[in-house]
């Protein structure tokens, strides 16, 4: 009996191309019973048998042309038979063999028409099952699974044997599976498994396929026993046992049973006869370990077997190894593996794309300086065809971050603008928004930074950088000219349970804004809060807070409170705040009328070359206080600061007068003369004029310029000085005469002063009495000299002459 042939083994391989070829036998059509012509003469039977004979002869022909010609002759006979005897007993068989003849002659569409006639005219006939099979195979091979499945169902319904029924049920299920109708597919696989007739050549195949579908539907507890039966079956072929073991291993891994998973996968890896499944088993073992994050174990399994898979399976094996190397921070090893994937796959392949991306990521981790060039090469390959792929935008993010870290903010900003943040992963989007904001701040785009940071803060309020983002946004608001919003953000940071660094910055930066906005009370409050809350802060920060706190207190006329803060600022960071703090202290002590402290600060300002920051009025006041305290050298130093030697007339005459007196008192007569002369040049008041001349005479006398000194004395006396000036000029004249060796004339001058001065003058009166005594001695009038000595000692006991 002739049979149509289909390769059902090809059909059974789910991973294959999904075609059925007419090489394995179709359901066996019934053999026609021979008829004895002597008992029953039947022209139709003769006609039919003639066609059968031609069909069988064509099948036996070895020459292809003779075979085709033989089938064409059979076609002619069967066609004429059916036209003449449409209702003959062999009409069904003739229709079948006519279809077979067409099929073997290569006239497929005519063959299909005949098979359809069999099904239409004889749906319950003996040839219906075989006809349905042939039509089903044709639809299956053309991937018309929705049409193939019902025909396999008809084949099963009309099957003449359990084997044909089981085969048809399986193919119906497989067709439904390929069509995507999983529920119907599982129903037919179950029918095969539940079929009571033995043997059942399709039971293991159905168990494998049903187990896979159940696994995909996450019905793992149902799937695993089915697959286990295939793995443990003594009749199942290696082509079934190998895939079943791998699938069972994957399911056990999902269930968390690592030991059972390894048992199945090791069976596929080590069992003789399953060699071709070893790469798949290795991949499965690697994947189960990868899913458990046992990355070192993935690498161990990867290195155990030298057998490679083919095509995308090999790419998958390498990708698992490469990704594991990355997780172990072995980026150099990962790079090499990903390069292997790129070499074996075409550039547009998804594995090549991912491998190229991951290789780029490894390079980014290893060294960032040449990442922009690597990203550009990656984009040139893939951006045009995958413009919205998240990996494209992640690659751009790598480039932007590298440029930002290289302090190329303007270039980085351009790249950030190319990135679609909605296409990034959650983690990458966090970094994208945060770093884009940093870049915008560096490239002087505070408004853009505000938008980026607001998006970050709103989208990721629990991120560990949320406090830092608030700080950055506050700075952006400040730079954008929105101080109130900046202060609000700084206050939010202060109110959060965040790190000390952030809260310190919030207080310092917000205090600075208050200073700039003239909100000095608020500034003072914030700096005080900083110092009280963070006593262990860095000295530089504490110095800043102390200085500006002191400055604010001085500005708000709380001068006394400012002093300790200014002193603390200078002590903590003298390099930065020493001079300015000294200025504040000088002003504060001047305001508080603390002469000793003011003088000390002026001297310190001179030493630190910062005296220019002090107002002349303060220095003049300090000079006066020093002079009053007989610190004449100090007073002279101070007066020298406010006296303009180049343009004397711009300096008040009082300054010149006191400057001269201080130098004179400090025994610096030569230096005193210019100051005294500058004062005299502009002095119009007779009293002060005589006072100035007295000072000049004293200076000239100290310089031993006696004639000049005497001339000045006489000039002074012509102005008729009064009081102590008169006393002073007479004493000076007496001193000059004594040096000129004219003690008698000197006595006259001293006596006039001694008589004039009150005994209550305990400074000048004892001095003039002593000088009179010395002049009398020199004159030779010892008695009078003794008289004045006794008077002096009586009235001024304890007074000692200069130098004694």
KATANOR-V781821 format. One record per residue. RES is the residue in one letter. NEAR is the number of other C-alpha atoms within 12 Angstrom. Layout:
# KATANOR-V781821
<<RES	NEAR> <RES	NEAR>>
This chain:
# KATANOR-V781821
<<X	20> <X	27> <X	30> <X	35> <X	23> <X	28> <X	21> <X	32> <X	26> <X	24> <X	33> <X	35> <X	23> <X	28> <X	16> <X	12> <X	16> <X	28> <X	32> <X	37> <X	28> <X	29> <X	19> <X	21> <X	26> <X	39> <X	36> <X	30> <X	31> <X	23> <X	14> <X	21> <X	12> <X	13> <X	18> <X	11> <X	13> <X	7> <X	8> <X	12> <X	12> <X	18> <X	18> <X	28> <X	30> <X	23> <X	28> <X	40> <X	28> <X	23> <X	37> <X	36> <X	24> <X	30> <X	40> <X	24> <X	24> <X	30> <X	29> <X	17> <X	17> <X	13> <X	13> <X	16> <X	16> <X	19> <X	25> <X	27> <X	25> <X	30> <X	37> <X	31> <X	27> <X	38> <X	38> <X	27> <X	31> <X	41> <X	29> <X	22> <X	33> <X	30> <X	18> <X	18> <X	24> <X	20> <X	18> <X	21> <X	22> <X	37> <X	35> <X	38> <X	42> <X	45> <X	48> <X	48> <X	50> <X	44> <X	43> <X	47> <X	44> <X	35> <X	33> <X	35> <X	29> <X	20> <X	20> <X	21> <X	20> <X	25> <X	29> <X	33> <X	25> <X	39> <X	42> <X	31> <X	29> <X	36> <X	33> <X	19> <X	23> <X	28> <X	24> <X	22> <X	30> <X	32> <X	45> <X	42> <X	42> <X	54> <X	50> <X	51> <X	52> <X	48> <X	46> <X	42> <X	44> <X	30> <X	30> <X	38> <X	27> <X	19> <X	24> <X	24> <X	32> <X	28> <X	26> <X	36> <X	38> <X	31> <X	39> <X	43> <X	37> <X	36> <X	44> <X	37> <X	30> <X	33> <X	34> <X	26> <X	25> <X	25> <X	28> <X	37> <X	37> <X	40> <X	46> <X	45> <X	46> <X	45> <X	52> <X	47> <X	46> <X	51> <X	44> <X	34> <X	34> <X	35> <X	23> <X	18> <X	20> <X	25> <X	21> <X	28> <X	36> <X	36> <X	26> <X	39> <X	39> <X	32> <X	30> <X	39> <X	33> <X	20> <X	25> <X	15> <X	18> <X	16> <X	18> <X	27> <X	28> <X	42> <X	38> <X	38> <X	46> <X	46> <X	46> <X	47> <X	46> <X	43> <X	42> <X	42> <X	37> <X	32> <X	32> <X	21> <X	17> <X	18> <X	20> <X	27> <X	21> <X	24> <X	33> <X	39> <X	27> <X	36> <X	41> <X	36> <X	27> <X	38> <X	37> <X	25> <X	22> <X	13> <X	19> <X	28> <X	24> <X	27> <X	28> <X	40> <X	40> <X	40> <X	42> <X	44> <X	48> <X	45> <X	47> <X	49> <X	46> <X	44> <X	43> <X	34> <X	31> <X	28> <X	23> <X	18> <X	20> <X	25> <X	20> <X	25> <X	32> <X	32> <X	28> <X	39> <X	42> <X	34> <X	34> <X	38> <X	33> <X	23> <X	21> <X	15> <X	18> <X	27> <X	25> <X	24> <X	34> <X	38> <X	37> <X	39> <X	44> <X	46> <X	42> <X	42> <X	48> <X	43> <X	38> <X	37> <X	34> <X	33> <X	22> <X	20> <X	20> <X	24> <X	28> <X	25> <X	26> <X	35> <X	35> <X	20> <X	34> <X	38> <X	18> <X	20> <X	23> <X	13> <X	22> <X	25> <X	24> <X	20> <X	22> <X	23> <X	26> <X	33> <X	35> <X	35> <X	41> <X	44> <X	40> <X	42> <X	42> <X	41> <X	41> <X	36> <X	33> <X	35> <X	26> <X	22> <X	20> <X	24> <X	27> <X	26> <X	25> <X	35> <X	33> <X	27> <X	35> <X	40> <X	30> <X	27> <X	37> <X	31> <X	21> <X	25> <X	26> <X	20> <X	22> <X	19> <X	22> <X	23> <X	31> <X	32> <X	35> <X	35> <X	40> <X	40> <X	43> <X	40> <X	39> <X	41> <X	38> <X	35> <X	34> <X	32> <X	24> <X	21> <X	19> <X	24> <X	23> <X	20> <X	32> <X	32> <X	22> <X	28> <X	38> <X	24> <X	20> <X	33> <X	28> <X	17> <X	22> <X	28> <X	25> <X	13> <X	16> <X	19> <X	21> <X	22> <X	26> <X	26> <X	34> <X	38> <X	35> <X	41> <X	47> <X	44> <X	44> <X	43> <X	43> <X	43> <X	40> <X	36> <X	31> <X	34> <X	24> <X	20> <X	18> <X	23> <X	28> <X	25> <X	25> <X	34> <X	35> <X	22> <X	32> <X	38> <X	24> <X	24> <X	32> <X	25> <X	31> <X	20> <X	23> <X	25> <X	20> <X	18> <X	19> <X	28> <X	29> <X	33> <X	33> <X	42> <X	43> <X	42> <X	36> <X	49> <X	44> <X	40> <X	40> <X	39> <X	33> <X	26> <X	24> <X	21> <X	26> <X	30> <X	26> <X	30> <X	39> <X	39> <X	27> <X	36> <X	42> <X	30> <X	27> <X	36> <X	30> <X	18> <X	20> <X	25> <X	19> <X	17> <X	21> <X	20> <X	25> <X	32> <X	36> <X	36> <X	42> <X	44> <X	43> <X	42> <X	45> <X	42> <X	41> <X	39> <X	34> <X	32> <X	26> <X	23> <X	19> <X	21> <X	28> <X	23> <X	24> <X	34> <X	38> <X	26> <X	38> <X	39> <X	27> <X	26> <X	34> <X	31> <X	19> <X	22> <X	15> <X	24> <X	19> <X	23> <X	24> <X	33> <X	31> <X	37> <X	36> <X	39> <X	43> <X	43> <X	38> <X	43> <X	37> <X	33> <X	33> <X	30> <X	28> <X	19> <X	20> <X	17> <X	22> <X	28> <X	25> <X	26> <X	35> <X	37> <X	28> <X	37> <X	41> <X	31> <X	25> <X	36> <X	30> <X	17> <X	20> <X	25> <X	19> <X	15> <X	22> <X	19> <X	24> <X	23> <X	29> <X	37> <X	35> <X	39> <X	46> <X	45> <X	44> <X	42> <X	44> <X	43> <X	39> <X	37> <X	33> <X	33> <X	25> <X	21> <X	19> <X	23> <X	28> <X	27> <X	26> <X	36> <X	36> <X	27> <X	37> <X	41> <X	36> <X	30> <X	37> <X	32> <X	24> <X	25> <X	25> <X	22> <X	18> <X	20> <X	33> <X	31> <X	32> <X	35> <X	42> <X	46> <X	42> <X	45> <X	46> <X	43> <X	40> <X	37> <X	33> <X	32> <X	25> <X	22> <X	20> <X	24> <X	30> <X	25> <X	27> <X	36> <X	40> <X	29> <X	37> <X	45> <X	31> <X	25> <X	30> <X	24> <X	16> <X	19> <X	19> <X	24> <X	29> <X	20> <X	25> <X	35> <X	22> <X	24> <X	24> <X	36> <X	39> <X	35> <X	34> <X	41> <X	42> <X	33> <X	31> <X	33> <X	32> <X	21> <X	18> <X	19> <X	24> <X	29> <X	30> <X	34> <X	38> <X	42> <X	33> <X	42> <X	43> <X	32> <X	34> <X	34> <X	33> <X	21> <X	22> <X	12> <X	12> <X	25> <X	21> <X	17> <X	27> <X	27> <X	30> <X	32> <X	39> <X	43> <X	40> <X	44> <X	47> <X	44> <X	44> <X	39> <X	38> <X	36> <X	28> <X	25> <X	22> <X	24> <X	29> <X	27> <X	29> <X	37> <X	35> <X	31> <X	42> <X	40> <X	34> <X	33> <X	37> <X	35> <X	22> <X	24> <X	24> <X	14> <X	17> <X	21> <X	22> <X	28> <X	33> <X	36> <X	40> <X	45> <X	45> <X	44> <X	42> <X	45> <X	45> <X	44> <X	39> <X	35> <X	35> <X	28> <X	22> <X	20> <X	21> <X	27> <X	19> <X	22> <X	33> <X	33> <X	24> <X	34> <X	41> <X	25> <X	24> <X	35> <X	28> <X	17> <X	23> <X	22> <X	27> <X	24> <X	18> <X	25> <X	32> <X	32> <X	35> <X	38> <X	42> <X	41> <X	41> <X	41> <X	42> <X	39> <X	39> <X	39> <X	30> <X	30> <X	24> <X	21> <X	17> <X	21> <X	29> <X	26> <X	26> <X	33> <X	39> <X	27> <X	34> <X	41> <X	31> <X	24> <X	36> <X	33> <X	20> <X	25> <X	28> <X	19> <X	21> <X	13> <X	20> <X	20> <X	21> <X	28> <X	34> <X	35> <X	32> <X	42> <X	44> <X	36> <X	39> <X	42> <X	36> <X	32> <X	38> <X	32> <X	24> <X	24> <X	22> <X	17> <X	19> <X	17> <X	16> <X	23> <X	25> <X	21> <X	20> <X	33> <X	30> <X	18> <X	22> <X	30> <X	22> <X	15> <X	19> <X	24> <X	14> <X	12> <X	21> <X	18> <X	22> <X	11> <X	5> <X	6>>
